[in-house]
C-alpha cells in the first residue's frame, strides 16, 4: 500500500445494468471514507438506461470481452495510483482479468461470471442458451424480460425492489460476451502470476452465477501465491448488493478491503 490512492475503489458492473446499479453500494463505500469510481463500457458512456432501452447502441450486440476490459484498463490506469477493484457478475470476471494484467492492487469478485477453465453448471447454461441459440446472436444485443429478471437475477428481492431496479438500470447487453464466456474465448487467467489479494464471493440463492461457479473460480485462483479468500452469503441471490440485507454484505466487503487492500 501507499500513496494518495490507498482509498480509491473502482466499481465494475456486469451485464444488463448501468452504473446506477451501484447507488446504495457506492454510498456505503463513500461513507466509509473511500473515493469511488464507476466506469462503464465504451458504447454505454453518456447514455441513460431509458435511452439505451429505447435505442440500443448499434455496437452493443457485438461488443467483446476484450474490448470492455481494454477500456476499463485504460480508464483505471489514468488514475493517480493503483486502486482496489470490485466487480459484480461479469464485472467480477473483468476484475480477475484486470488483476491478471497487473491492474489494481487488490480485487473483490462478487458472484463472478466464470473465468476460463470453469465448467459451467446446468443452471447457468440454461441462462445463457437463449442468447447463444439465436440466429446471429454473436452480434445482437439481448435483454431480460421482467419475468426472467425476477427469476434469474433478482430472485432474492421482493417485487417492489425488483420493479425499481428493472425500471432504473436494467438494459440490453452484448450477445458476444455469452459466446466468449461459454467457450472460454479470451477469459482465461494465469493465477500463478497474480500478486494482488483477491476475494471471491457467492450467494446461496444465486440462480445466475451459482455457488458452484464461484467455488470453482476460487479453486483456480488458489493456485496464486497471493492471498485468495472466499466468502459465501447465505440466502442471497445475484442481486445481493441491492436486495434486503445488502448493507451487511457491503459491510463485510469493506471490512475485507480495509484489512487486505
C-alpha positions, 0 to 999 in steps of 0.5 A: 500500500501507499500513496494518495490512492490507498482509498480509491475503489473502482466499481465494475458492473456486469451485464444488463445494468448501468452504473446506477446499479451501484447507488446504495453500494457506492454510498456505503463505500463513500461513507466509509471514507473511500473515493469511488469510481464507476466506469462503464463500457465504451458504447454505454458512456453518456447514455441513460438506461431509458435511452439505451432501452429505447435505442440500443447502441448499434455496437452493443450486440457485438461488443467483446470481452476484450474490448470492455476490459481494454477500456476499463484498463485504460480508464483505471490506469489514468488514475493517480495510483493503483486502486482496489477493484470490485466487480459484480457478475461479469464485472467480477470476471473483468476484475480477475482479468484486470488483476491478471494484467497487473491492474489494481492492487487488490480485487473483490469478485462478487458472484463472478461470471466464470473465468476460463477453465470453469465448467459451467453448471446446468443452471447457468447454461440454461441462462445463457442458451437463449442468447447463444441459440439465436440466429446471429446472436454473436452480434445482437444485443439481448435483454431480460424480460421482467419475468426472467429478471425476477427469476434469474437475477433478482430472485432474492428481492421482493417485487417492489425492489425488483420493479425499481431496479428493472425500471432504473438500470436494467438494459440490453447487453452484448450477445458476444460476451455469452459466446466468449464466456461459454467457450472460454474465448479470451477469459482465461487467467494465469493465477500463478502470476497474480500478486494482488489479494483477491476475494471471491464471493457467492450467494446461496440463492444465486440462480445466475452465477451459482455457488458452484461457479464461484467455488470453482473460480476460487479453486483456480485462483488458489493456485496464486501465491497471493492471498485468495479468500472466499466468502459465501452469503447465505440466502442471497441471490445475484442481486445481493448488493441491492436486495434486503440485507445488502448493507451487511454484505457491503459491510463485510466487503469493506471490512475485507478491503480495509484489512487486505487492500 
